[in-house]
Amino acid sequence: MKNKFKLFLPLLFFCAYLLHPVESKILAQGEGYSQYSEFLTEQTENYIVNIFISPVRPVVGQQIFSIEVLEKDTNNPVKDLKIEVYATPLFDDKKQFSPALSSSLMEGNYQSILRLEKKGFWLMDFEINNDDEKVTISEQIEIFERNRTIDNSDFSYAFLIIQFIFFGGLIYLFVSSRRRKKKLNI
């Protein structure tokens, strides 16, 4: 029994390692560390704009956009910009708006939080304004339904696999104890 358990434990840790997503982590203003994925990088006439999104896989609900603005020539962070973020569902004219607030911890970083409550494609507009000029960067994003069912989500399958392993282990212990008890009685 101990030998089988010694083989089972590393297999369990290996499966857990494979199912755990590894992404870069950056500081989110007011909420510690969040996992972000790169959403868009674009160069304009004067700026290099890097936009990151959290959660890594955008689902219906709160989306946090972290916007980094750098000077094109010097790669220095740009402060005192007015950035506005607009989200429009595809084939709909109801825009959502959120200002991007500057981060007190990282110069040149701005954060915007939007609640996108409809699955599907959304058009994102990032308007960067410094009193002299206004630059608009647009990109499309797909928002997925929350994982509440067992459709085709990795999380649902992982949960089922873990449950199968757990109940399989209980059944194995029950059957092996019955066999052992039978051998001892004979």
Stockholm file with secondary structure:
# STOCKHOLM 1.0

chainA/1-186         MKNKFKLFLPLLFFCAYLLHPVESKILAQGEGYSQYSEFLTEQTENYIVNIFISPVRPVVGQQIFSIEVLEKDTNNPVKDLKIEVYATPLFDDKKQFSPALSSSLMEGNYQSILRLEKKGFWLMDFEINNDDEKVTISEQIEIFERNRTIDNSDFSYAFLIIQFIFFGGLIYLFVSSRRRKKKLNI
#=GR chainA/1-186 SS CHHHHHHHHHHHHHHHHHHSCCCCEEECTTSSEEECEEEEEEECSSEEEEEEEESSSCBSEEEEEEEEEEETTTCCBCCSCEEEEEEEETTCCCCEEEEEEECSSSTTEEEEEEEECSCEEEEEEEEEEETTEEEEEEEEEEEBCCSCSSSSCHHHHHHHHHHHHHHHHHHHHHHHHHHHHHHHHC
#=GC SS_cons         CHHHHHHHHHHHHHHHHHHSCCCCEEECTTSSEEECEEEEEEECSSEEEEEEEESSSCBSEEEEEEEEEEETTTCCBCCSCEEEEEEEETTCCCCEEEEEEECSSSTTEEEEEEEECSCEEEEEEEEEEETTEEEEEEEEEEEBCCSCSSSSCHHHHHHHHHHHHHHHHHHHHHHHHHHHHHHHHC
//
